[in-house]
């Protein structure tokens, strides 16, 4: 393939469209969460990921797993955890079976804020997707996003 190869150009254009869709969705949700709950998208994502932990085997996530889930480096995730802990939304404690491990849990205040913010996040996501669907370049990507995890229909 050369730089002027049509397949490469199409691939690049597709990647740009995907990046544009992500940026629009992220910005729309960010504005909604900030204005109503004083939460960033990353803070919301972190609370959401940590709220899904459980006490069963493999139920608590290691910091690397949390970082991967919120798409941040481990150091950025640790800073984010510290900020939310300082706000009383998270707490940390030593792993009972491995004292080198530190777990992070959502506090009662964090759970309450997450419950309040979840409908805002969901509404903002739907609004951003609906708006993007009106753009002919983004509409196929919106359909693809909407079809991921869609319930299967009977044939």
Secondary structure, 3 states (H helix, E strand, C coil): CCCCCHHHHHHHHHHHHHHHHHHHHHHHHHHHHHHHHCCCHHHHHHHHHHHCCCCCCCCCCCHHHHHHHHCCCHHHHHHHHHHHHHCCCEEEEECCCCCCCEEEEECHHHHHHHHHHHHHHHHHHHHHHHHHHCCHHHHHHHHHHHHCCCCCCCC
